[in-house]
């Protein structure tokens, strides 16, 4: 049985889009063939135990949102600590690495720089980033009839992990709708979020923020 480790790097943890994407992936995997463990990076302080978990896994899947055209701080911290750990500790086997990354921009290409960062990290520690699923439009792609795009992508990723599908370095998902409609829906979403926090539409436009 192969050891599969999922690293959820979203600050929203179990209520994140990253959680929903990995749940869809697990639905397509033959779970009986894997010893699956899931770690929420924003729920712990890093330790040697986590680094050993990563180093001794057969498969590592990083699920993360895009933050300011990069990766969340916890991911960058992990990369720095893990690189130091691999310099001091040798393991003969190397995990196969996969990435699921999503952004709130309409275009999945906004994730490209972050994907390159993950690839560079893997090279530095002697791993290999085998495949990435790059998702644009964030939650909207799950809230529309285009959820089938995610289902197909996660099915393809599962088949790749299981060795039943040829490698495709990046699987890109873009929501299929006119840009003006995407912008309109996104603006309405933020207006609803603002209302829950006691902010008016005008205050949102001004960049007004009330501490909770």
Backbone as a ProteinNet text record, in pm:
[ID]
protein_1_A
[PRIMARY]
XXXXXXXXXXXXXXXXXXXXXXXXXXXXXXXXXXXXXXXXXXXXXXXXXXXXXXXXXXXXXXXXXXXXXXXXXXXXXXXXXXXXXXXXXXXXXXXXXXXXXXXXXXXXXXXXXXXXXXXXXXXXXXXXXXXXXXXXXXXXXXXXXXXXXXXXXXXXXXXXXXXXXXXXXXXXXXXXXXXXXXXXXXXXXXXXXXXXXXXXXXXXXXXXXXXX
[TERTIARY]
84.6	0	87.9	60.6	141.2	95.2	192.9	163.6	140	20.1	-18.6	-46.2	24	10.3	-44.9	-154.1	-213	-179.9	-120.5	-89	-187.2	-278.2	-372.8	-311.2	-281.4	-209.3	-299.1	-429.6	-519.8	-537.6	-530.1	-559.1	-702.6	-791.1	-929.8	-945.6	-839.4	-831.7	-944.7	-1028.1	-1131.7	-1248.6	-1257.7	-1366.7	-1318.3	-1206.8	-1143.3	-1183.1	-1154.9	-1172.6	-1071.7	-953.1	-852.5	-905.9	-982.2	-1043	-1144.5	-1220.6	-1322.3	-1256.5	-1147	-1078.7	-1015.6	-953.2	-891.1	-996.9	-1112	-1220.6	-1266.7	-1271	-1309.2	-1203	-1076.3	-968.9	-981.1	-1002.3	-1012	-1129.9	-1232.8	-1349.7	-1313.7	-1210.8	-1171.7	-1056.3	-990	-879.7	-931	-858.9	-887.2	-826.6	-906.1	-853.5	-802.3	-850.7	-802.8	-658.1	-604	-464.7	-368	-420.2	-334.8	-358.8	-250.8	-257.7	-258.4	-375.9	-393.4	-389.8	-308.7	-303	-317.3	-383.9	-405.7	-356.6	-280.6	-223.8	-268.8	-316.3	-355.6	-241.9	-169.4	-48.5	-76.8	-195.1	-226.5	-281	-275.2	-317.1	-199.6	-77.7	34.8	159.6	250.3	385.1	473.2	561.8	640.5	738	760.9	849.9	917.7	1014.6	1085.6	988.4	884.6	787.6	719.5	680.2	617.4	715.1	838.6	937.8	960.6	961.2	977.9	855.8	736.3	615.2	626.2	671.9	685.5	790.8	905.8	1018.9	992.5	909.2	885.1	755.6	685.6	563.3	598.6	515.3	531.9	478.1	370.7	303.2	270.8	302.8	268.8	187.6	72.3	-14.7	-27.9	16.3	1.1	-120.3	-218	-337.8	-333.6	-333.4	-310.9	-382.8	-420.8	-469.1	-350.3	-373	-274.5	-290.5	-179.7	-183.9	-87	-142	-62.1	38.9	-9.5	71.5	179.9	163.4	262.6	190.8	260	206	185.1	94	75.8	206.6	218.8	342.6	381.3	282.5	310.7	378.4	346	408.6	554.9	580.3	717.7	802.2	743.5	814.7	847.6	750	771.8	884.2	885.7	989.8	1128.7	1141.8	1271.3	1315.6	1224.3	1258.8	1284.2	1204.9	1220	1351.3	1391.7	1519.5	1635.6	1629	1734	1732.6	1613.8	1600.3	1662.8	1640.4	1694.2	1846.1	1901.2	2046.6	2109.2	2032.8	2085.9	2047.2	1945.5	1890.9	1875.3	1920.6	1913.9	1809.6	1723.1	1629.1	1649.6	1660.6	1688.7	1572.2	1448.9	1331.8	1289.6	1228.2	1181.2	1032.5	950.2	807	777.8	673.5	620.6	528.8	550.8	479.6	377.4	262.5	154.5	103.8	47.5	1.7	-139.4	-224.3	-356.5	-358.7	-365.5	-360.1	-476.3	-541	-654.3	-638.9	-692.2	-686.1	-822.5	-841.9	-967.9	-975.9	-864.7	-865.9	-939.1	-989.1	-1058.4	-962.4	-838.5	-742.3	-655.4	-652.3	-566.7	-418.9	-385.7	-245.6	-186	-271.8	-222.1	-144.3	-166.3	-98.1	41.8	80.5	202.5	328.6	341.9	462.1	469.7	357.3	355.5	388.4	339.8	371.9	522.5	583.2	728.3	803.6	752.9	817.8	814.5	699.4	688.7	783.5	790.2	880.7	1026.3	1065.8	1203.3	1234.4	1139.6	1160.9	1184.9	1100.9	1115.1	1252.9	1301.7	1435	1542.8	1529.2	1631.8	1641	1530.5	1533.4	1540.7	1554.9	1569.4	1439.1	1326.1	1196.4	1162.4	1044.6	998.5	850.6	818.4	678.3	625.8	546.2	502.8	386.1	294.6	177.6	112.1	55.8	-17	-154.8	-253.1	-385.5	-399.8	-411.7	-417.8	-559.9	-623.7	-766.1	-787	-855.7	-892.8	-1035.6	-1067.9	-1202.4	-1244	-1152.6	-1179.6	-1307.5	-1387.2	-1508.7	-1612.6	-1606.1	-1711	-1720.6	-1606.7	-1608.9	-1681.5	-1689.4	-1762.3	-1909	-1941.5	-2078.3	-2160.9	-2100.2	-2171.6	-2187.6	-2254.5	-2270.8	-2138.8	-2035.1	-1905.3	-1824.4	-1888.7	-1821.6	-1769.2	-1831.5	-1787	-1643	-1597	-1458.2	-1363.8	-1400.2	-1319.2	-1323.3	-1439.7	-1454.3	-1366	-1365.2	-1283.7	-1135	-1095.7	-954.8	-905	-987.9	-946.8	-946.5	-1034.1	-1033	-903.8	-864.6	-740.5	-619.7	-619.3	-509.2	-502.5	-617.1	-621	-565.6	-602.6	-554.7	-404	-353	-208.7	-135.9	-188	-126.9	-122.7	-228	-238	-164.7	-105	-29	-114.3	-239.7	-331.1	-351.8	-281.4	-297.7	-160.3	-126.8	2.5	14.5	136.8	160.6	129.4	60.7	45.3	91.7	196.3	261.1	163.4	75.7	-22.8	-159.4	-259.3	-398.7	-461.1	-499.7	-552.9	-704.3	-770	-915.3	-951.5	-1027.7	-1077.9	-1229.6	-1297.1	-1442.1	-1482.5	-1582.9	-1623.3	-1744.3	-1716.9	-1822.1	-1759.6	-1838.6	-1784.4	-1720.9	-1613.9	-1541.9	-1630.3	-1716	-1801.6	-1895	-1940.9	-2029.8	-1953.6	-1830.2	-1746	-1721.5	-1689.4	-1663	-1788	-1903.8	-2028.8	-2058.5	-2042.4	-2067.9	-1967.8	-1842	-1739.3	-1769.6	-1810.5	-1843.4	-1961.5	-2062.4	-2178.3	-2139.3	-2047.3	-2000	-1933	-1845.5	-1776.6	-1872.4	-1974.2	-2074.8	-2146.9	-2179.6	-2245.4	-2153.2	-2024.7	-1927.6	-1916.3	-1914.5	-1906.1	-2025.9	-2145.9	-2266.5	-2258.2	-2205.1	-2192.3	-2098.6	-2010.2	-1914.1	-1951.1	-2073	-2121.6	-2068.5	-2027.1	-1972.4	-2069.9	-2078.5	-2161.8	-2081.3	-2151.3	-2085.8	-1987.6	-2025.8	-1937.9	-1810.7	-1822.5	-1704.7	-1610	-1667.5	-1582.4	-1501.7	-1567.3	-1497.7	-1385.1	-1402.8	-1301.8	-1190.6	-1206.3	-1104.6	-1115.6	-1235.1	-1257.6	-1255.4	-1193.8	-1186.3	-1216.4	-1306.9	-1337.4	-1278.9	-1200.2	-1143.9	-1257	-1250.5	-1358	-1362.6
-120.3	0	124.9	216.7	337.8	442.1	517.5	623.8	754.5	810.2	933.1	1042.1	1153.4	1264.8	1386.5	1442.8	1565	1680.9	1785.2	1906.2	2014.9	2050.6	2158.1	2287.8	2379.8	2501.2	2623.8	2604.3	2719.3	2766.7	2897	2948.8	2919.8	2890.8	2856.6	2710.4	2634.1	2494.5	2409	2354.6	2259.2	2324.5	2457.5	2527	2591.2	2543.4	2606	2540.6	2611.1	2552.1	2438.7	2453.3	2347.3	2217.2	2226.3	2107.4	2044.1	2127.2	2075.3	2008.8	2067	2008.6	1874.1	1865.3	1738	1632.5	1673.8	1577.7	1518.1	1601.6	1552.6	1456.4	1486.6	1396.7	1260.4	1261.2	1135.2	1051.5	1117.7	1044.9	958.8	999.3	927.1	829.4	838.9	748.7	618	512.1	384.1	389	438.9	464.9	338.7	222.5	98.4	68.4	139	116.7	211.4	301.6	404	417.1	445.1	486.6	639.3	698.7	842.6	920.1	1025.2	1116.4	1258.4	1342.3	1480.6	1573.2	1673.9	1769.5	1909.9	1986.3	2125.9	2213.8	2274.4	2346.9	2461.2	2521.3	2634.5	2590.1	2461.3	2411.9	2365.4	2379.5	2324.1	2409	2385.1	2437.9	2328.8	2365.5	2265.9	2195.2	2069.9	1989.2	1883.5	1817.2	1709.7	1599.6	1578.7	1473.3	1500.3	1625.6	1660	1639.7	1683.5	1668.3	1520.2	1437.4	1293.2	1234.4	1286	1241.7	1266.9	1385.7	1421.8	1335.4	1324.8	1254.2	1105.3	1046.9	902.5	866.5	965.4	938.6	897	814.4	779.9	891	954.7	1058.8	1175.1	1296.3	1417.4	1508.9	1549.9	1641.2	1770.5	1880.9	2012.2	2080	2114.7	2186.4	2325.5	2427.8	2562.4	2668.3	2778.8	2894.1	2978.9	3065.9	3165.7	3287.2	3336.3	3455.4	3559.5	3670.7	3783.1	3731.5	3658.3	3603.2	3507.9	3456.8	3365.7	3258.5	3202.5	3097.9	3151.2	3093.3	3136.8	3128.2	3213.4	3220.7	3086.3	3008.2	2878.2	2783.4	2796.2	2710.7	2751.3	2881.2	2928.1	2891.4	2901.8	2861.5	2711.8	2633	2488.7	2457.7	2525.2	2501.4	2529.5	2639.6	2674.2	2569	2530	2432.1	2294.2	2257.6	2125.7	2116.6	2224.1	2223.2	2201.9	2268.8	2250.4	2107.3	2052.1	1915.2	1815.9	1833.5	1739	1749	1864	1877.5	1797.4	1783	1718.3	1571.8	1530.7	1395.6	1333.7	1208.8	1143.2	1032.3	1033.4	925.2	875.9	745.8	690.6	712.5	698.4	716.9	863.9	905.1	1042.6	1040	1121.5	1121.3	1180.2	1128.6	1190.4	1304.3	1422.9	1541.9	1590.1	1634.3	1687.6	1815.7	1903.4	2033.8	2061.4	2108.7	2161.9	2306	2400.2	2541.4	2615.3	2701.9	2778.5	2926.6	3009.3	3153.9	3215.9	3336.7	3407.2	3480.5	3485.5	3546.2	3455.1	3512.7	3433.2	3338	3384.2	3309.3	3220.8	3091.3	2999.1	3032	3101.1	3136.7	3225.4	3288.9	3368.4	3282.1	3150.8	3059.7	3020.4	3060.5	3006.8	3031.6	3151.6	3182.9	3094.5	3076.8	2992.1	2846.7	2800.6	2663.8	2649.5	2751.4	2748.5	2744.7	2817.7	2818.4	2678.4	2611.8	2476.1	2382.5	2398.5	2315.9	2337.1	2461.2	2492.3	2432.2	2441.4	2381.3	2231.3	2164.7	2020.2	1985.9	2064.4	2040.5	2054.3	2154.4	2181.5	2069.9	2002.4	1895.9	1757.1	1753.5	1625.2	1554.3	1626.4	1570	1609.1	1567	1606.3	1642.1	1760.7	1799.2	1732.3	1627.9	1547.5	1611.2	1673.6	1730.5	1835.9	1937.7	2042.8	2060.1	2084.1	2125.1	2272	2356.7	2501.6	2549.1	2607.8	2640.3	2791.2	2847.6	2988.5	3005.2	3124.1	3167	3116.9	3052.9	3017.3	2939.1	2985.4	2912.5	2912.3	3009.6	3022.9	2900	2836.9	2721.1	2603.4	2604.1	2499.7	2534.5	2661.7	2706.5	2715.7	2683.4	2689.1	2548.5	2541.5	2412.1	2358.4	2439.7	2398	2318.2	2279	2194	2066.4	2026.3	1905.4	1919.4	2043.9	2065.3	2019.6	2052.4	2011.3	1859.6	1803.1	1657.8	1585	1632.5	1567	1584.3	1703.4	1728.7	1642.3	1628.7	1547.4	1398.9	1359.4	1221.3	1195.5	1292.5	1278	1273.6	1360.6	1359.6	1226.6	1174.4	1045.7	935.2	936.9	834.3	847.3	970.1	990.8	935.6	966.5	916.8	763.8	703.6	558	494.9	580	527.7	483.5	529.1	487.9	597.6	710.8	825.2	885.4	920.8	984.2	1117.4	1152.6	1279.2	1397.5	1496.6	1627.5	1726.7	1801.7	1881.5	1973.4	2041	2130.7	2107.8	2086	2081.1	2214.2	2295	2428.7	2430.9	2490.9	2504.5	2651.8	2695.2	2832	2827.8	2904.4	2909.1	2965.5	2905.3	2945.3	3037.1	3165.5	3267.8	3398.9	3492.1	3622.2	3693.1	3767.3	3831	3929.5	4002.7	4100.4	4031.1	3909.5	3835.7	3784.6	3739	3695.4	3810.3	3928.3	4044.9	4084.2	4078.9	4114.2	4019.6	3890.5	3792.5	3806.5	3833.3	3851.3	3973	4083.3	4204.4	4180.2	4109.9	4079.7	3992.6	3899.1	3813.2	3895.8	3989.6	4072	4165.8	4212.2	4296.7	4218.3	4091.6	4007.3	3980.8	3957.9	3937.5	4064.3	4180.7	4307.6	4329.8	4296.3	4312.8	4232.8	4112.2	4026.7	4088.4	4176.8	4241.9	4387.1	4424.2	4558.4	4667.3	4631.3	4729.4	4756.4	4882.3	4918.4	4903.1	4909.3	4900.3	5015.4	5133.3	5249.5	5232.8	5177.7	5157.2	5054.7	4953.2	4854.9	4920.2	5008.7	5076.5	5165.3	5220	5307.6	5229.2	5095.5	5014.5	5022.5	5055.4	5070.3	4935.5	4929.8	4802.5	4827	4743.1	4746.4	4622.3	4642.6	4527.4	4451.6	4314.7	4236.1	4257.5
0	0	0	-92.7	-101.8	-0.2	48.4	144.7	70.1	87	17.5	120.5	106.9	201	128.4	181.8	128	221.5	166.2	242.6	201.8	291.1	265	317.2	225.2	262.6	271	273.7	280.6	424.7	449.5	583.5	627.8	533.8	567.9	608.7	595.6	643.2	587	674.3	632.2	558.3	560.5	491.2	360.8	309.6	194.8	63.3	-45	-177.4	-198	-142.8	-152.1	-94.4	12.9	73.5	-21.6	-88.5	-181	-302	-349.7	-464.8	-428.7	-312.3	-274.1	-244.8	-193	-170	-302.2	-406	-538.6	-592	-568.3	-611.2	-543.5	-412.4	-337.7	-384.8	-433.3	-483.1	-604.2	-677.8	-799.1	-775.4	-661.2	-631.7	-574.2	-598.1	-533.8	-394.2	-297.6	-164.1	-95.7	-139.1	-80.1	-113.2	-211.3	-251.9	-182	-98.6	-38.7	111.7	181.4	321.7	318.6	333.6	311.1	442.8	443	557.8	505.3	581.9	540.1	651.3	611.9	707.7	668.6	765.2	743.9	796.3	705.2	744.2	840.9	830.4	918.2	1053.9	1081.6	1212.6	1297.8	1246.6	1322.7	1309.2	1402.6	1394.6	1335.4	1247.8	1177.7	1271.7	1243.5	1327.1	1241	1298.9	1229.3	1187.4	1267.2	1235.2	1101.1	1075.5	948.4	832.8	850.9	744.7	713	816.7	795.6	725	759.9	690.3	540.2	505.3	364.4	296.2	359.9	298.9	280.1	365.4	358.6	285.5	231.9	156.2	13.8	-44.5	-185.9	-274.5	-228.1	-305.7	-213	-255.5	-179.7	-271	-223.5	-298.6	-219.9	-277.5	-216.6	-277.1	-193.2	-237.7	-174.8	-258.8	-206.5	-289.7	-226.1	-303.8	-346.9	-442.3	-482.7	-392.1	-337.3	-252.4	-308.3	-356.2	-408	-509.8	-608.9	-716.8	-668.1	-548.3	-493.6	-412	-313.6	-228	-87.6	-9.4	129.2	207.9	308	386.2	446.7	488.3	549.6	451	323.3	222.1	203.5	193.6	176.4	297.5	416.6	538.7	535	490.2	479.8	381.8	268.1	168.2	225.7	298	356.9	458	546.7	650.4	590.8	489.7	429	352.4	290.3	218.8	315.6	430.2	531.4	584.3	605	654.5	557.2	427.2	329	317	353.9	353.7	467.5	575.6	695.4	706.5	631.2	643.4	505.3	489.2	359.3	360.4	259	236.2	92.9	77	-55	-151.5	-102.7	-188.6	-189.2	-298.8	-314.1	-350.2	-284.2	-317	-453.9	-516.8	-638.6	-595	-649.3	-601.9	-705.4	-653.4	-736	-671.3	-752.7	-704.7	-753.6	-661.5	-697.3	-649.2	-741.7	-703.9	-767.5	-688.8	-741.4	-708.1	-796.7	-775	-801.3	-752.6	-771.6	-903.9	-977.6	-1110.3	-1207.9	-1313.7	-1413.6	-1484.9	-1506.4	-1586.3	-1497.1	-1526.5	-1452.4	-1471.9	-1579.9	-1606.6	-1497.4	-1415.1	-1303.3	-1203.5	-1208.6	-1116	-1163	-1283.4	-1344.6	-1261.3	-1207.5	-1129.1	-1004.6	-937.5	-818.1	-852.7	-967.3	-1010.3	-1032.5	-1091.8	-1113.8	-980.9	-881.6	-749.7	-688.3	-697.6	-644.6	-719.7	-852.9	-932.7	-893.7	-871.4	-831.5	-694.3	-602.2	-470.1	-483.9	-562.7	-580.9	-636.1	-730.3	-785.4	-678.5	-593.1	-492.2	-388.2	-362	-260.6	-324.9	-457.2	-524.9	-555.4	-546	-580.2	-724.2	-767.3	-900.1	-893.9	-943.5	-956.4	-1081.8	-1065	-1178.6	-1254.4	-1181.2	-1249.7	-1161.5	-1225.2	-1153.2	-1215.2	-1130.2	-1175.9	-1138.7	-1239.4	-1220.5	-1248.7	-1145	-1152.4	-1140.8	-1237.1	-1230.5	-1181.9	-1137.4	-1095.1	-957.9	-884.8	-744.6	-724.4	-628.8	-591.4	-702.7	-792.6	-892.8	-982.5	-1009	-1097.4	-1033.1	-899.2	-827.9	-808.5	-820.2	-795.3	-923.7	-1035.5	-1163.1	-1219.9	-1331.4	-1398.1	-1452.8	-1443.4	-1494.7	-1392.5	-1285.9	-1187.5	-1252.4	-1363.2	-1433.7	-1482.9	-1507	-1546.9	-1436.1	-1312.2	-1197.1	-1181.5	-1196.4	-1182.2	-1282.8	-1407.7	-1510.3	-1482.1	-1435.9	-1408	-1292.3	-1187.7	-1073.6	-1108.7	-1197.9	-1247.1	-1324.5	-1407.9	-1484.6	-1391.1	-1288.4	-1191.9	-1118	-1077.2	-1007.8	-1096.5	-1223.4	-1316.1	-1338.6	-1337.3	-1350.4	-1228.3	-1109.7	-986	-985.7	-1036.4	-1037.8	-1156.1	-1242.2	-1354.5	-1471	-1475.7	-1582.7	-1686.6	-1670.6	-1761.6	-1786.3	-1910.9	-1939	-1865.1	-1830.7	-1762.2	-1852.4	-1796.4	-1860.3	-1755.8	-1783.1	-1678.5	-1606.4	-1681	-1618.6	-1682.3	-1598	-1642.1	-1601.9	-1699.7	-1670.6	-1683.9	-1584.5	-1585.4	-1580.8	-1678.9	-1681.7	-1693.2	-1608.7	-1616.4	-1752.3	-1813.8	-1948.8	-1941.6	-1938.2	-1940.2	-1985	-2035.9	-2074.4	-1954.6	-1980.6	-1871	-1794.4	-1865.4	-1797.3	-1698.7	-1734.8	-1645.9	-1524.5	-1546.9	-1435.6	-1339.2	-1392.6	-1308.4	-1231	-1296.6	-1230.8	-1114.3	-1138.7	-1032.5	-918	-953.8	-850.9	-764.9	-828.2	-752.9	-659.2	-707.8	-623.4	-503.9	-528.8	-419.2	-311	-351.7	-252.4	-180.3	-250.3	-185	-75.4	-102	-2.2	116.7	87.8	196.2	280.6	213.4	285.2	376.2	328.8	409.9	539.3	529.5	648.7	751.9	704.5	793.9	821.9	785.2	815.9	726.2	604.1	511.5	397.9	356.9	243	114.1	2.4	-128.3	-145.2	-100.7	-111.4	-30.7	89.6	174.1	112.1	47.2	-20.6	-131.9	-207.9	-317.6	-266	-145.8	-87.5	-19.9	-13.1	53.6	204.3	253.3	397.7	464.9	583.4	657.3	804.8	857.8	1000.2	1066.4	1166.6	1238.3	1305.5	1304.6	1367	1517.3
[MASK]
++++++++++++++++++++++++++++++++++++++++++++++++++++++++++++++++++++++++++++++++++++++++++++++++++++++++++++++++++++++++++++++++++++++++++++++++++++++++++++++++++++++++++++++++++++++++++++++++++++++++++++++++++++

